[in-house]
Amino acid sequence: MAPPTPTQQAWRGRVETGLRIVAPALDLLLAAGDRLARLVDSDDTWEPPVRPGRADSPARRLEA
């Protein structure tokens, strides 16, 4: 791959600087969205999915 041109390096620097400036606002937006989702979905009946065990797992050996 060819090395980036000076113009490409300049644009990369601008984009990275823009992302560094906007990152805290995006973090706040994500945190607020997470809180809002938790408030709206107050259903406490969720249970994690049951993962099927292997035949040689300790839990299977105790059941047998």
mmCIF file of the N, C-alpha and C atoms, coordinates in Angstrom:
data_MODEL
# 
_entry.id   MODEL 
# 
loop_
_atom_site.group_PDB 
_atom_site.id 
_atom_site.type_symbol 
_atom_site.label_atom_id 
_atom_site.label_alt_id 
_atom_site.label_comp_id 
_atom_site.label_asym_id 
_atom_site.label_entity_id 
_atom_site.label_seq_id 
_atom_site.pdbx_PDB_ins_code 
_atom_site.Cartn_x 
_atom_site.Cartn_y 
_atom_site.Cartn_z 
_atom_site.occupancy 
_atom_site.B_iso_or_equiv 
_atom_site.pdbx_formal_charge 
_atom_site.auth_seq_id 
_atom_site.auth_comp_id 
_atom_site.auth_asym_id 
_atom_site.auth_atom_id 
_atom_site.pdbx_PDB_model_num 
ATOM 1   N N  . MET A 1 1  ? 0.848   -1.161  0.000  1.00 0.00 ? 1  MET A N  1 
ATOM 2   C CA . MET A 1 1  ? 0.000   0.000   0.000  1.00 0.00 ? 1  MET A CA 1 
ATOM 3   C C  . MET A 1 1  ? 0.904   1.238   0.000  1.00 0.00 ? 1  MET A C  1 
ATOM 4   N N  . ALA A 1 2  ? 0.517   2.204   -0.777 1.00 0.00 ? 2  ALA A N  1 
ATOM 5   C CA . ALA A 1 2  ? 1.296   3.440   -0.876 1.00 0.00 ? 2  ALA A CA 1 
ATOM 6   C C  . ALA A 1 2  ? 1.081   4.298   0.368  1.00 0.00 ? 2  ALA A C  1 
ATOM 7   N N  . PRO A 1 3  ? 2.104   5.038   0.765  1.00 0.00 ? 3  PRO A N  1 
ATOM 8   C CA . PRO A 1 3  ? 1.935   5.919   1.929  1.00 0.00 ? 3  PRO A CA 1 
ATOM 9   C C  . PRO A 1 3  ? 0.925   7.034   1.613  1.00 0.00 ? 3  PRO A C  1 
ATOM 10  N N  . PRO A 1 4  ? 0.204   7.502   2.618  1.00 0.00 ? 4  PRO A N  1 
ATOM 11  C CA . PRO A 1 4  ? -0.795  8.553   2.373  1.00 0.00 ? 4  PRO A CA 1 
ATOM 12  C C  . PRO A 1 4  ? -0.143  9.851   1.903  1.00 0.00 ? 4  PRO A C  1 
ATOM 13  N N  . THR A 1 5  ? -0.865  10.541  1.048  1.00 0.00 ? 5  THR A N  1 
ATOM 14  C CA . THR A 1 5  ? -0.379  11.824  0.548  1.00 0.00 ? 5  THR A CA 1 
ATOM 15  C C  . THR A 1 5  ? -0.543  12.879  1.642  1.00 0.00 ? 5  THR A C  1 
ATOM 16  N N  . PRO A 1 6  ? 0.112   14.020  1.510  1.00 0.00 ? 6  PRO A N  1 
ATOM 17  C CA . PRO A 1 6  ? -0.066  15.083  2.509  1.00 0.00 ? 6  PRO A CA 1 
ATOM 18  C C  . PRO A 1 6  ? -1.525  15.530  2.656  1.00 0.00 ? 6  PRO A C  1 
ATOM 19  N N  . THR A 1 7  ? -2.257  15.542  1.562  1.00 0.00 ? 7  THR A N  1 
ATOM 20  C CA . THR A 1 7  ? -3.679  15.913  1.630  1.00 0.00 ? 7  THR A CA 1 
ATOM 21  C C  . THR A 1 7  ? -4.459  14.878  2.437  1.00 0.00 ? 7  THR A C  1 
ATOM 22  N N  . GLN A 1 8  ? -4.181  13.600  2.216  1.00 0.00 ? 8  GLN A N  1 
ATOM 23  C CA . GLN A 1 8  ? -4.855  12.540  2.966  1.00 0.00 ? 8  GLN A CA 1 
ATOM 24  C C  . GLN A 1 8  ? -4.501  12.613  4.448  1.00 0.00 ? 8  GLN A C  1 
ATOM 25  N N  . GLN A 1 9  ? -3.246  12.899  4.745  1.00 0.00 ? 9  GLN A N  1 
ATOM 26  C CA . GLN A 1 9  ? -2.827  13.028  6.135  1.00 0.00 ? 9  GLN A CA 1 
ATOM 27  C C  . GLN A 1 9  ? -3.524  14.209  6.803  1.00 0.00 ? 9  GLN A C  1 
ATOM 28  N N  . ALA A 1 10 ? -3.682  15.312  6.071  1.00 0.00 ? 10 ALA A N  1 
ATOM 29  C CA . ALA A 1 10 ? -4.355  16.482  6.623  1.00 0.00 ? 10 ALA A CA 1 
ATOM 30  C C  . ALA A 1 10 ? -5.817  16.157  6.933  1.00 0.00 ? 10 ALA A C  1 
ATOM 31  N N  . TRP A 1 11 ? -6.497  15.486  5.999  1.00 0.00 ? 11 TRP A N  1 
ATOM 32  C CA . TRP A 1 11 ? -7.894  15.126  6.231  1.00 0.00 ? 11 TRP A CA 1 
ATOM 33  C C  . TRP A 1 11 ? -8.035  14.149  7.390  1.00 0.00 ? 11 TRP A C  1 
ATOM 34  N N  . ARG A 1 12 ? -7.099  13.208  7.469  1.00 0.00 ? 12 ARG A N  1 
ATOM 35  C CA . ARG A 1 12 ? -7.129  12.253  8.580  1.00 0.00 ? 12 ARG A CA 1 
ATOM 36  C C  . ARG A 1 12 ? -6.987  12.983  9.900  1.00 0.00 ? 12 ARG A C  1 
ATOM 37  N N  . GLY A 1 13 ? -6.084  13.923  9.964  1.00 0.00 ? 13 GLY A N  1 
ATOM 38  C CA . GLY A 1 13 ? -5.903  14.714  11.180 1.00 0.00 ? 13 GLY A CA 1 
ATOM 39  C C  . GLY A 1 13 ? -7.150  15.505  11.542 1.00 0.00 ? 13 GLY A C  1 
ATOM 40  N N  . ARG A 1 14 ? -7.808  16.091  10.529 1.00 0.00 ? 14 ARG A N  1 
ATOM 41  C CA . ARG A 1 14 ? -9.038  16.848  10.782 1.00 0.00 ? 14 ARG A CA 1 
ATOM 42  C C  . ARG A 1 14 ? -10.144 15.943  11.315 1.00 0.00 ? 14 ARG A C  1 
ATOM 43  N N  . VAL A 1 15 ? -10.297 14.782  10.706 1.00 0.00 ? 15 VAL A N  1 
ATOM 44  C CA . VAL A 1 15 ? -11.345 13.853  11.139 1.00 0.00 ? 15 VAL A CA 1 
ATOM 45  C C  . VAL A 1 15 ? -11.066 13.372  12.561 1.00 0.00 ? 15 VAL A C  1 
ATOM 46  N N  . GLU A 1 16 ? -9.827  13.005  12.852 1.00 0.00 ? 16 GLU A N  1 
ATOM 47  C CA . GLU A 1 16 ? -9.478  12.539  14.196 1.00 0.00 ? 16 GLU A CA 1 
ATOM 48  C C  . GLU A 1 16 ? -9.676  13.642  15.233 1.00 0.00 ? 16 GLU A C  1 
ATOM 49  N N  . THR A 1 17 ? -9.337  14.864  14.902 1.00 0.00 ? 17 THR A N  1 
ATOM 50  C CA . THR A 1 17 ? -9.546  15.982  15.822 1.00 0.00 ? 17 THR A CA 1 
ATOM 51  C C  . THR A 1 17 ? -11.037 16.197  16.059 1.00 0.00 ? 17 THR A C  1 
ATOM 52  N N  . GLY A 1 18 ? -11.818 16.136  14.997 1.00 0.00 ? 18 GLY A N  1 
ATOM 53  C CA . GLY A 1 18 ? -13.264 16.283  15.136 1.00 0.00 ? 18 GLY A CA 1 
ATOM 54  C C  . GLY A 1 18 ? -13.858 15.204  16.024 1.00 0.00 ? 18 GLY A C  1 
ATOM 55  N N  . LEU A 1 19 ? -13.399 13.972  15.843 1.00 0.00 ? 19 LEU A N  1 
ATOM 56  C CA . LEU A 1 19 ? -13.896 12.885  16.682 1.00 0.00 ? 19 LEU A CA 1 
ATOM 57  C C  . LEU A 1 19 ? -13.495 13.068  18.140 1.00 0.00 ? 19 LEU A C  1 
ATOM 58  N N  . ARG A 1 20 ? -12.275 13.547  18.384 1.00 0.00 ? 20 ARG A N  1 
ATOM 59  C CA . ARG A 1 20 ? -11.847 13.801  19.761 1.00 0.00 ? 20 ARG A CA 1 
ATOM 60  C C  . ARG A 1 20 ? -12.699 14.872  20.423 1.00 0.00 ? 20 ARG A C  1 
ATOM 61  N N  . ILE A 1 21 ? -13.102 15.880  19.646 1.00 0.00 ? 21 ILE A N  1 
ATOM 62  C CA . ILE A 1 21 ? -13.918 16.965  20.195 1.00 0.00 ? 21 ILE A CA 1 
ATOM 63  C C  . ILE A 1 21 ? -15.340 16.479  20.478 1.00 0.00 ? 21 ILE A C  1 
ATOM 64  N N  . VAL A 1 22 ? -15.891 15.657  19.597 1.00 0.00 ? 22 VAL A N  1 
ATOM 65  C CA . VAL A 1 22 ? -17.287 15.223  19.700 1.00 0.00 ? 22 VAL A CA 1 
ATOM 66  C C  . VAL A 1 22 ? -17.449 14.003  20.621 1.00 0.00 ? 22 VAL A C  1 
ATOM 67  N N  . ALA A 1 23 ? -16.390 13.289  20.911 1.00 0.00 ? 23 ALA A N  1 
ATOM 68  C CA . ALA A 1 23 ? -16.476 12.051  21.680 1.00 0.00 ? 23 ALA A CA 1 
ATOM 69  C C  . ALA A 1 23 ? -17.182 12.207  23.029 1.00 0.00 ? 23 ALA A C  1 
ATOM 70  N N  . PRO A 1 24 ? -16.889 13.230  23.834 1.00 0.00 ? 24 PRO A N  1 
ATOM 71  C CA . PRO A 1 24 ? -17.607 13.340  25.116 1.00 0.00 ? 24 PRO A CA 1 
ATOM 72  C C  . PRO A 1 24 ? -19.119 13.512  24.942 1.00 0.00 ? 24 PRO A C  1 
ATOM 73  N N  . ALA A 1 25 ? -19.527 14.261  23.940 1.00 0.00 ? 25 ALA A N  1 
ATOM 74  C CA . ALA A 1 25 ? -20.962 14.441  23.690 1.00 0.00 ? 25 ALA A CA 1 
ATOM 75  C C  . ALA A 1 25 ? -21.589 13.117  23.254 1.00 0.00 ? 25 ALA A C  1 
ATOM 76  N N  . LEU A 1 26 ? -20.896 12.352  22.450 1.00 0.00 ? 26 LEU A N  1 
ATOM 77  C CA . LEU A 1 26 ? -21.417 11.054  22.031 1.00 0.00 ? 26 LEU A CA 1 
ATOM 78  C C  . LEU A 1 26 ? -21.502 10.095  23.220 1.00 0.00 ? 26 LEU A C  1 
ATOM 79  N N  . ASP A 1 27 ? -20.527 10.135  24.123 1.00 0.00 ? 27 ASP A N  1 
ATOM 80  C CA . ASP A 1 27 ? -20.577 9.315   25.325 1.00 0.00 ? 27 ASP A CA 1 
ATOM 81  C C  . ASP A 1 27 ? -21.791 9.673   26.180 1.00 0.00 ? 27 ASP A C  1 
ATOM 82  N N  . LEU A 1 28 ? -22.048 10.975  26.324 1.00 0.00 ? 28 LEU A N  1 
ATOM 83  C CA . LEU A 1 28 ? -23.232 11.413  27.074 1.00 0.00 ? 28 LEU A CA 1 
ATOM 84  C C  . LEU A 1 28 ? -24.513 10.939  26.409 1.00 0.00 ? 28 LEU A C  1 
ATOM 85  N N  . LEU A 1 29 ? -24.570 11.028  25.109 1.00 0.00 ? 29 LEU A N  1 
ATOM 86  C CA . LEU A 1 29 ? -25.751 10.592  24.376 1.00 0.00 ? 29 LEU A CA 1 
ATOM 87  C C  . LEU A 1 29 ? -25.989 9.099   24.580 1.00 0.00 ? 29 LEU A C  1 
ATOM 88  N N  . LEU A 1 30 ? -24.941 8.311   24.513 1.00 0.00 ? 30 LEU A N  1 
ATOM 89  C CA . LEU A 1 30 ? -25.078 6.873   24.737 1.00 0.00 ? 30 LEU A CA 1 
ATOM 90  C C  . LEU A 1 30 ? -25.515 6.564   26.164 1.00 0.00 ? 30 LEU A C  1 
ATOM 91  N N  . ALA A 1 31 ? -24.953 7.259   27.144 1.00 0.00 ? 31 ALA A N  1 
ATOM 92  C CA . ALA A 1 31 ? -25.332 7.032   28.541 1.00 0.00 ? 31 ALA A CA 1 
ATOM 93  C C  . ALA A 1 31 ? -26.793 7.415   28.773 1.00 0.00 ? 31 ALA A C  1 
ATOM 94  N N  . ALA A 1 32 ? -27.211 8.538   28.210 1.00 0.00 ? 32 ALA A N  1 
ATOM 95  C CA . ALA A 1 32 ? -28.597 8.965   28.357 1.00 0.00 ? 32 ALA A CA 1 
ATOM 96  C C  . ALA A 1 32 ? -29.538 7.975   27.679 1.00 0.00 ? 32 ALA A C  1 
ATOM 97  N N  . GLY A 1 33 ? -29.181 7.491   26.517 1.00 0.00 ? 33 GLY A N  1 
ATOM 98  C CA . GLY A 1 33 ? -30.004 6.504   25.833 1.00 0.00 ? 33 GLY A CA 1 
ATOM 99  C C  . GLY A 1 33 ? -30.102 5.209   26.611 1.00 0.00 ? 33 GLY A C  1 
ATOM 100 N N  . ASP A 1 34 ? -29.010 4.802   27.237 1.00 0.00 ? 34 ASP A N  1 
ATOM 101 C CA . ASP A 1 34 ? -29.024 3.593   28.050 1.00 0.00 ? 34 ASP A CA 1 
ATOM 102 C C  . ASP A 1 34 ? -29.955 3.760   29.236 1.00 0.00 ? 34 ASP A C  1 
ATOM 103 N N  . ARG A 1 35 ? -29.853 4.908   29.920 1.00 0.00 ? 35 ARG A N  1 
ATOM 104 C CA . ARG A 1 35 ? -30.740 5.176   31.063 1.00 0.00 ? 35 ARG A CA 1 
ATOM 105 C C  . ARG A 1 35 ? -32.193 5.200   30.639 1.00 0.00 ? 35 ARG A C  1 
ATOM 106 N N  . LEU A 1 36 ? -32.475 5.865   29.529 1.00 0.00 ? 36 LEU A N  1 
ATOM 107 C CA . LEU A 1 36 ? -33.841 5.962   29.039 1.00 0.00 ? 36 LEU A CA 1 
ATOM 108 C C  . LEU A 1 36 ? -34.378 4.576   28.686 1.00 0.00 ? 36 LEU A C  1 
ATOM 109 N N  . ALA A 1 37 ? -33.558 3.759   28.051 1.00 0.00 ? 37 ALA A N  1 
ATOM 110 C CA . ALA A 1 37 ? -33.987 2.410   27.688 1.00 0.00 ? 37 ALA A CA 1 
ATOM 111 C C  . ALA A 1 37 ? -34.290 1.588   28.936 1.00 0.00 ? 37 ALA A C  1 
ATOM 112 N N  . ARG A 1 38 ? -33.492 1.763   29.973 1.00 0.00 ? 38 ARG A N  1 
ATOM 113 C CA . ARG A 1 38 ? -33.740 1.023   31.217 1.00 0.00 ? 38 ARG A CA 1 
ATOM 114 C C  . ARG A 1 38 ? -35.016 1.493   31.901 1.00 0.00 ? 38 ARG A C  1 
ATOM 115 N N  . LEU A 1 39 ? -35.301 2.790   31.830 1.00 0.00 ? 39 LEU A N  1 
ATOM 116 C CA . LEU A 1 39 ? -36.532 3.303   32.430 1.00 0.00 ? 39 LEU A CA 1 
ATOM 117 C C  . LEU A 1 39 ? -37.764 2.831   31.668 1.00 0.00 ? 39 LEU A C  1 
ATOM 118 N N  . VAL A 1 40 ? -37.696 2.870   30.359 1.00 0.00 ? 40 VAL A N  1 
ATOM 119 C CA . VAL A 1 40 ? -38.836 2.480   29.537 1.00 0.00 ? 40 VAL A CA 1 
ATOM 120 C C  . VAL A 1 40 ? -39.092 0.978   29.655 1.00 0.00 ? 40 VAL A C  1 
ATOM 121 N N  . ASP A 1 41 ? -38.045 0.191   29.677 1.00 0.00 ? 41 ASP A N  1 
ATOM 122 C CA . ASP A 1 41 ? -38.174 -1.257  29.771 1.00 0.00 ? 41 ASP A CA 1 
ATOM 123 C C  . ASP A 1 41 ? -38.013 -1.671  31.227 1.00 0.00 ? 41 ASP A C  1 
ATOM 124 N N  . SER A 1 42 ? -39.033 -1.451  32.021 1.00 0.00 ? 42 SER A N  1 
ATOM 125 C CA . SER A 1 42 ? -38.949 -1.789  33.438 1.00 0.00 ? 42 SER A CA 1 
ATOM 126 C C  . SER A 1 42 ? -39.408 -3.211  33.705 1.00 0.00 ? 42 SER A C  1 
ATOM 127 N N  . ASP A 1 43 ? -39.463 -4.030  32.670 1.00 0.00 ? 43 ASP A N  1 
ATOM 128 C CA . ASP A 1 43 ? -39.862 -5.423  32.797 1.00 0.00 ? 43 ASP A CA 1 
ATOM 129 C C  . ASP A 1 43 ? -38.719 -6.200  33.444 1.00 0.00 ? 43 ASP A C  1 
ATOM 130 N N  . ASP A 1 44 ? -38.924 -6.658  34.666 1.00 0.00 ? 44 ASP A N  1 
ATOM 131 C CA . ASP A 1 44 ? -37.876 -7.365  35.399 1.00 0.00 ? 44 ASP A CA 1 
ATOM 132 C C  . ASP A 1 44 ? -37.947 -8.875  35.226 1.00 0.00 ? 44 ASP A C  1 
ATOM 133 N N  . THR A 1 45 ? -38.709 -9.351  34.252 1.00 0.00 ? 45 THR A N  1 
ATOM 134 C CA . THR A 1 45 ? -38.860 -10.793 34.083 1.00 0.00 ? 45 THR A CA 1 
ATOM 135 C C  . THR A 1 45 ? -37.809 -11.388 33.157 1.00 0.00 ? 45 THR A C  1 
ATOM 136 N N  . TRP A 1 46 ? -36.868 -10.591 32.695 1.00 0.00 ? 46 TRP A N  1 
ATOM 137 C CA . TRP A 1 46 ? -35.847 -11.102 31.780 1.00 0.00 ? 46 TRP A CA 1 
ATOM 138 C C  . TRP A 1 46 ? -34.916 -12.045 32.513 1.00 0.00 ? 46 TRP A C  1 
ATOM 139 N N  . GLU A 1 47 ? -34.638 -13.165 31.876 1.00 0.00 ? 47 GLU A N  1 
ATOM 140 C CA . GLU A 1 47 ? -33.670 -14.113 32.409 1.00 0.00 ? 47 GLU A CA 1 
ATOM 141 C C  . GLU A 1 47 ? -32.656 -14.394 31.315 1.00 0.00 ? 47 GLU A C  1 
ATOM 142 N N  . PRO A 1 48 ? -31.413 -14.587 31.677 1.00 0.00 ? 48 PRO A N  1 
ATOM 143 C CA . PRO A 1 48 ? -30.413 -14.862 30.646 1.00 0.00 ? 48 PRO A CA 1 
ATOM 144 C C  . PRO A 1 48 ? -30.733 -16.182 29.955 1.00 0.00 ? 48 PRO A C  1 
ATOM 145 N N  . PRO A 1 49 ? -30.380 -16.298 28.684 1.00 0.00 ? 49 PRO A N  1 
ATOM 146 C CA . PRO A 1 49 ? -30.663 -17.551 27.980 1.00 0.00 ? 49 PRO A CA 1 
ATOM 147 C C  . PRO A 1 49 ? -29.853 -18.695 28.565 1.00 0.00 ? 49 PRO A C  1 
ATOM 148 N N  . VAL A 1 50 ? -30.441 -19.863 28.536 1.00 0.00 ? 50 VAL A N  1 
ATOM 149 C CA . VAL A 1 50 ? -29.775 -21.053 29.054 1.00 0.00 ? 50 VAL A CA 1 
ATOM 150 C C  . VAL A 1 50 ? -28.829 -21.562 27.987 1.00 0.00 ? 50 VAL A C  1 
ATOM 151 N N  . ARG A 1 51 ? -27.576 -21.703 28.378 1.00 0.00 ? 51 ARG A N  1 
ATOM 152 C CA . ARG A 1 51 ? -26.588 -22.212 27.436 1.00 0.00 ? 51 ARG A CA 1 
ATOM 153 C C  . ARG A 1 51 ? -26.553 -23.728 27.536 1.00 0.00 ? 51 ARG A C  1 
ATOM 154 N N  . PRO A 1 52 ? -26.661 -24.410 26.410 1.00 0.00 ? 52 PRO A N  1 
ATOM 155 C CA . PRO A 1 52 ? -26.614 -25.872 26.472 1.00 0.00 ? 52 PRO A CA 1 
ATOM 156 C C  . PRO A 1 52 ? -25.236 -26.335 26.932 1.00 0.00 ? 52 PRO A C  1 
ATOM 157 N N  . GLY A 1 53 ? -25.219 -27.242 27.856 1.00 0.00 ? 53 GLY A N  1 
ATOM 158 C CA . GLY A 1 53 ? -23.949 -27.744 28.381 1.00 0.00 ? 53 GLY A CA 1 
ATOM 159 C C  . GLY A 1 53 ? -23.397 -28.867 27.533 1.00 0.00 ? 53 GLY A C  1 
ATOM 160 N N  . ARG A 1 54 ? -22.123 -29.101 27.697 1.00 0.00 ? 54 ARG A N  1 
ATOM 161 C CA . ARG A 1 54 ? -21.502 -30.218 26.997 1.00 0.00 ? 54 ARG A CA 1 
ATOM 162 C C  . ARG A 1 54 ? -21.801 -31.501 27.760 1.00 0.00 ? 54 ARG A C  1 
ATOM 163 N N  . ALA A 1 55 ? -21.692 -32.612 27.081 1.00 0.00 ? 55 ALA A N  1 
ATOM 164 C CA . ALA A 1 55 ? -21.993 -33.903 27.700 1.00 0.00 ? 55 ALA A CA 1 
ATOM 165 C C  . ALA A 1 55 ? -21.034 -34.211 28.846 1.00 0.00 ? 55 ALA A C  1 
ATOM 166 N N  . ASP A 1 56 ? -19.812 -33.704 28.788 1.00 0.00 ? 56 ASP A N  1 
ATOM 167 C CA . ASP A 1 56 ? -18.832 -33.996 29.821 1.00 0.00 ? 56 ASP A CA 1 
ATOM 168 C C  . ASP A 1 56 ? -18.718 -32.886 30.861 1.00 0.00 ? 56 ASP A C  1 
ATOM 169 N N  . SER A 1 57 ? -19.670 -31.963 30.904 1.00 0.00 ? 57 SER A N  1 
ATOM 170 C CA . SER A 1 57 ? -19.583 -30.869 31.864 1.00 0.00 ? 57 SER A CA 1 
ATOM 171 C C  . SER A 1 57 ? -19.872 -31.384 33.259 1.00 0.00 ? 57 SER A C  1 
ATOM 172 N N  . PRO A 1 58 ? -19.354 -30.733 34.308 1.00 0.00 ? 58 PRO A N  1 
ATOM 173 C CA . PRO A 1 58 ? -19.581 -31.189 35.682 1.00 0.00 ? 58 PRO A CA 1 
ATOM 174 C C  . PRO A 1 58 ? -21.064 -31.230 36.044 1.00 0.00 ? 58 PRO A C  1 
ATOM 175 N N  . ALA A 1 59 ? -21.853 -30.305 35.564 1.00 0.00 ? 59 ALA A N  1 
ATOM 176 C CA . ALA A 1 59 ? -23.274 -30.288 35.886 1.00 0.00 ? 59 ALA A CA 1 
ATOM 177 C C  . ALA A 1 59 ? -23.961 -31.534 35.310 1.00 0.00 ? 59 ALA A C  1 
ATOM 178 N N  . ARG A 1 60 ? -23.579 -31.918 34.117 1.00 0.00 ? 60 ARG A N  1 
ATOM 179 C CA . ARG A 1 60 ? -24.177 -33.120 33.516 1.00 0.00 ? 60 ARG A CA 1 
ATOM 180 C C  . ARG A 1 60 ? -23.777 -34.372 34.296 1.00 0.00 ? 60 ARG A C  1 
ATOM 181 N N  . ARG A 1 61 ? -22.531 -34.420 34.768 1.00 0.00 ? 61 ARG A N  1 
ATOM 182 C CA . ARG A 1 61 ? -22.088 -35.596 35.513 1.00 0.00 ? 61 ARG A CA 1 
ATOM 183 C C  . ARG A 1 61 ? -22.839 -35.704 36.838 1.00 0.00 ? 61 ARG A C  1 
ATOM 184 N N  . LEU A 1 62 ? -23.195 -34.574 37.464 1.00 0.00 ? 62 LEU A N  1 
ATOM 185 C CA . LEU A 1 62 ? -23.937 -34.625 38.719 1.00 0.00 ? 62 LEU A CA 1 
ATOM 186 C C  . LEU A 1 62 ? -25.364 -35.081 38.520 1.00 0.00 ? 62 LEU A C  1 
ATOM 187 N N  . GLU A 1 63 ? -25.958 -34.750 37.366 1.00 0.00 ? 63 GLU A N  1 
ATOM 188 C CA . GLU A 1 63 ? -27.343 -35.135 37.096 1.00 0.00 ? 63 GLU A CA 1 
ATOM 189 C C  . GLU A 1 63 ? -27.457 -36.631 36.835 1.00 0.00 ? 63 GLU A C  1 
ATOM 190 N N  . ALA A 1 64 ? -26.448 -37.229 36.275 1.00 0.00 ? 64 ALA A N  1 
ATOM 191 C CA . ALA A 1 64 ? -26.537 -38.645 35.876 1.00 0.00 ? 64 ALA A CA 1 
ATOM 192 C C  . ALA A 1 64 ? -26.490 -39.575 37.042 1.00 0.00 ? 64 ALA A C  1 
# 
